[in-house]
Amino acid sequence: MQFLNPMSTAELESYVRAAQLDALITFGDVESAYDSVNPSNNTPFPPQWADLVRLHKLVRERKVTTVLEFGVGRSTLILAHALALNRADYAGEVAALRRSNPFELHSLDDMQEFIDLTLQSLTAELKPVVTLHFSPCEMASFADRICTLYRTLPNICPDFIYLDAPSQFSVDGDVRGISTRAPDRMPMAADILTIEHFLLPGTLILVDGRTANARFLKANLQRNWTYRYEAAGDIHLFELVELPLGKINRRQIEFALGREWLERL
């Protein structure tokens, strides 16, 4: 699994300046340790630059073409920026890969206020890259295990999935009296499990925090996924490591990940 080493503050700032990401978000903002467990919070969290730079580098270095993002926010700007650079660099090569949504970011959220704020933050250059989707999120079950599911999903085939939503406090309904809205519960999204059989070899999933949710995914994913947890960044990475489905999928893997990736199978 391709993985990015932690960066020092100086390295982060150098990357941000070089990529001009500070034109999108002010460098140096800090998130409160209590923001993510505050049920009354209805404003986007301040950016954590290590997380944002990691996302940007992954999309750039893996030559990602299509992103599915659960949870809009500053990450939406960063992912869109990386995809726009990929389009400028690789549009000609990707044209032969039969990608129906090349260089598109589809971001899903159940909180309209976050969608509205994100839309206002998008620059004119990035708006064509991004499609923002609103969908309610409901308590549900997967294989008789209680979880959450968005009512609708974007009809795309992503090669990178970023899971950072929903908020445990915004989900509707309950199953047999159980809801994630209780303070002692935790996020438990199962949407990725319901589309796993559609995903292509080489797909990468990044779960931001949400350790219980990541373990739920790990226990229920059925295909040959490699898994890695990075404690320093509190992130979970899943990569679908399988033989290509055919010659077009092989070409995509060779383009994005290199022949060395295939040789390891």
N, C-alpha and C positions, 0 to 999 in steps of 0.2 A: 504494500500500500504506500503510495506516495504520501509523504508527511512533511510538514514544514516545522523546522526547529524554532523554538522560542526566540524572540528578538528582544534586544535591550531597548530601553527608551530612546536612546540615540539612534539605533537602527530603525525603530518604528518611525521616528520623526523624519529621518532621511527618506524612507520609503514614501511616507505621506507627502512630503514636499516634492519628491521626484515625480510621483504620479499625479500631483496636483489634486490630491483628495481633500486638502484643506480648503479648496475652493468650494467644496460641497458641504463640509462640516468643519467647524472650528476645532483645531487641534488643541488638546489639553483638557477638555471637559472630562469630568469624572462622575461615575455612577455611585450612588449611595448603596451601601451593603444591604439596606432594608427595602429598597425599591421593589424588588421582585416578589416580596411576600406581603406587600401592602394591598389589601383588597380594594381600597378606595382610590388607588392610583389610576388616573385616566389621562396621563400625559406620557409621551414616549420617554423611555429611559435615556439618560445622557450616554453618548457613545463610549464604548470601551475599545480603544484603538487597537489593542492586540487582536481582539476578535475580528474587527473590521478589516485589518490588513491581512489576516489569515484568509478571510473569505476572498478578498481581492486577488491574493496570490494564487489560491487554489484554482479560481476560475481562469486566471491567466495561464498558469503553468500547465494545467490539464486541458487547455484549449476547449473549455466548456462551451456548448452552443445553446443549451436550453436549460433554464433554471426554474424549479418549483420552490417557492419560498412560503413557508407557513409562518405568518406574522410579519406585517409591514413595519417599516421604521427606517432608521438610518442605514441599516443593512441593505435596504432596498436601493438606496442611492449608490452604495458601494458596489453591489452586485451589477447594477445597471451600467455603471461606469466601466467595470471590467468587461462586460459583454460588448459594450460599444467599441472598446479597444480590440477585442477579438474579431469583431465584424470588420474593422478597418484592416486588420492584419491577415484574416483568413477567409474572407467571403468567397473568394474564387475557389479555394480548396473545398470548402464545405458545400458548395453547390453540387458536387458530385456524390454527396453522402446521403441524399434523400432524407434530409432533416426538414420536417414540415413546419417547424417553428424556429428557424435558425436565428440565433442572437436575440432571443426573447426571454424576458423575465416575467413570470406569472406569479404574482404575490397575492396570497389569500389571507383574509382576516375576517373575524366576526364582529369587529368593533369599527363602526363607520367613522367615528371621530379620528381614529388612527389613519384610516384610509384617506380621509380628507386632508389631514395634516401632511401626510406623505405626498399626496398629489401636489399640494402647494409648494413642497420642497424640491420637486423635480425640475431640473433645468429644461429648457427647450430642446437641448441636444439629447437628453436622456428620455424624455417622454415617449418617443417612438419605440423605445426598447421595452417599456414597462406596460403590462396590463394588470390593473388592480382589480381583484375579485372580492366581492362581499358575499359571505355565506354564514348563516347561523350555524352554531356548533352545538351539538346535543349529546347528552348522555346516551350511551348505546352499549352494545356488547359485541365482542368478537370471539368466536369459539367459546361462548358462554362465560367470557371474562369481561367484567365491566370496564368500560373505557369511554372515550369521546370520539365523535365523528362529525366532520363538517357535512352539512346537508348536500352540498355540491362541490365538485372539484374541477379545476381547469382540465380540459380534454387535450392533454399534451403528453409527450414522451420525454421527460427530462433526463439529462445525463448528470445533473447535480441537484440534490434536494437539501434544503436547509430547513431544519425543524426548530422553531422558536415560538410556537403558539399551538393552541390557544392558551390564554390565561386560565388558570384553574377556576377563577371566580366569575368568568363570563359565560360559562357553558349553561345551556338551558336544560331543564327537566331533571329526571332522576331515573334510575333503574332499581326497582325493588327498594326504594328509599335511599339509595346511595347516589351521592353527587360529589364532584370534585370541589364544590363551593365550600364545603366544610374546611375550616382552617387547617385541620390536621391531614387533609388529603393532599394530593399532588397531581400535576398534569399527567394524563395517561392517553395520549393520542394514538389511535390505531389506523389512521387514514393510509399510511404507507403500506400497512399489511394488506389492505384491500386492493391495492394496485400492484403489489409485488410481482405478480405473474406477467405484467405488461412491461416491466423494466428490462432494459438491455444490459448485457454483460458490459462491465466497465463503469456502470453507474456508481456514483459516490453519494452517500448520505452523511450529513453532519448534523448531529444533535447538540444543541447549545445548552449545556447543563442538563437538567431534566434526567437525572441519573435513573430514577425509578422507571421513567418512560423508556429510556434507552434499554434498560434491562428487560422490560416488557417486549420491546421490539426484538431484542436478541433471542429471547425465549420462543418467539412465535414466527420469526422469519423462516421460510422453508427452503430457500435456495442456498447456494454456496457463497455466503458472505464472510469476508474477513472482518474482524472487529478490533478496534484499538481505542483505549481510553487514555487521554492525556490529562493527568491531574493538574498540571500547571495552568492549563487553559480551561479546565473543566469541560472538555468536549469529548464527544463519542463519534468515531468514524466507522462507517460500514461501507465496504466496497464489494460489489458483485463480481466475483472472480469465477467466470465460467468460459467455456469455449464459445466463440462467436456463434450467433444464430445463423449466419450466412455470410456471403462475400461482402455485402454492404456494411454489415455490422463489423466485420473484420477490418474493412477500410477505415471505418470511423475510429476503431481502437488503435490502429496503426498511426492514424493522423494525430489523435489526441494524446495517446499514452505511449506510443512507440512499439516497435516489434519486440523489444525486450520484455514488455508486459505479457505478450502472448507466449514468449518462450518460457516463462515461469510456470505456465499452466501444466 
